[in-house]
Amino acid sequence: MAPETFCGETRNPSVDVWSAGCFLCALVYGRPPFLDKTRAAIISRVSSGEYVFPESKTVNPELKSLIESRSEERRVGKECRSR
């Protein structure tokens, strides 16, 4: 779920882009980017934008850059973090 979902903000097309990035990350690395043991911990990671790429898998730097790319306009999650 995109950070906007946890903040109660209106969904918009950027949520779909965020979700596509998470899906791409899961396809490339074999696990979701915000993996943790509890739902609360996952929500915390998503809200803070805290993710880690597994070091055990070598990925093309351009593909990794695509997954990591984010626009400051898109990062509504940063507004959630400041609440």
C-alpha angles and dihedrals in degrees: 000000000000120000090251089065092060092046094051093241125150115273117241137169092281088069088061091050090050090050091048089053091052090048091049090050091051091049093049099040100029094237138065117268096237099047117159140143101260136037090239091054091049091050089050091051093047093047093049095040090237112158135146129206113224108253092208092077124067112216131185106266092230092054091048089049090052091052092047097044116113135165120228088228089056097050098093083151089076088063090052090053092055093056 
